[in-house]
C-alpha cells in the first residue's frame, strides 16, 4: 500500500472486501512510541451488524492490519476486522 496522509482519510467510507458498507471513518489510533497506526475508529452504518467487533459506545475499532486498500473507499477484510 502506498503512503497516505491522515488528512486524506477524513470522512472516507469504509467497505469490506465483499462490498458491504461498514461505516465512515472518524479517527485513527496511533502508537505514539512507534508512529504506527493501530486502529481505525469508525462510525458504523446503521445497517451494519457490529456483533463481534470491538465497540466503545457508537464507535467501532477496526485493526489497521485489516486494511487492504485506500482509494475512494477504505477497503478492509471484514473477517480480519473482528478481534
C-alpha positions in Angstrom: 0.0 0.0 0.0 1.3 3.4 -0.9 1.8 6.2 1.7 -1.4 8.0 2.6 -1.7 11.2 4.6 -4.1 11.1 7.6 -6.0 14.2 6.4 -6.9 12.4 3.2 -8.8 9.7 5.3 -11.2 12.2 6.8 -14.8 11.2 6.2 -14.0 8.3 3.9 -16.4 5.4 3.8 -15.2 2.0 5.0 -16.2 -1.0 2.9 -15.5 -4.7 3.3 -13.7 -6.7 0.5 -17.1 -8.3 -0.3 -18.7 -4.9 -1.0 -20.6 -4.3 2.3 -20.7 -0.8 3.7 -19.3 -0.8 7.2 -19.4 2.9 8.0 -17.5 6.2 7.9 -14.0 6.8 9.4 -14.0 9.2 12.3 -10.4 9.0 13.6 -7.3 6.8 13.8 -5.4 5.4 16.8 -1.6 5.7 16.6 1.1 4.2 18.8 3.0 7.3 19.9 6.2 5.4 20.5 6.4 3.8 17.1 4.2 6.1 15.0 2.3 3.1 13.6 -1.5 3.2 13.1 -3.1 0.7 15.4 -6.9 1.0 14.7 -9.4 2.9 12.5 -12.2 4.5 14.5 -15.4 4.1 12.5 -19.0 5.2 13.0 -20.8 2.1 11.8 -23.6 2.3 9.2 -27.0 1.7 10.8 -27.5 -1.4 8.6 -24.2 -3.0 9.6 -24.2 -5.8 12.2 -21.5 -4.8 14.7 -21.6 -8.1 16.5 -18.1 -9.5 17.2 -16.4 -6.1 16.6 -14.7 -4.0 19.3 -17.1 -1.2 20.2 -17.0 1.8 22.6 -20.3 3.5 22.6 -21.2 4.4 19.0 -17.6 3.9 17.8 -16.2 0.7 16.3 -12.5 -0.1 16.2 -11.0 -1.9 13.1 -7.4 -3.1 13.4 -5.2 -1.4 10.7 -3.9 -4.9 9.7 -7.4 -5.5 8.1 -6.9 -2.6 5.7 -6.4 -3.9 2.2 -6.7 -0.7 0.1 -7.2 3.1 0.4 -8.6 4.9 -2.6 -12.1 6.3 -2.9 -13.1 4.0 0.0 -11.1 2.3 2.7 -11.4 -1.4 1.9 -11.0 -3.8 4.8 -11.1 -7.6 5.2 -14.3 -8.0 7.3 -13.1 -11.2 8.9 -9.7 -9.7 10.0 -11.6 -6.7 11.4 -13.0 -8.7 14.3 -11.0 -9.0 17.5 
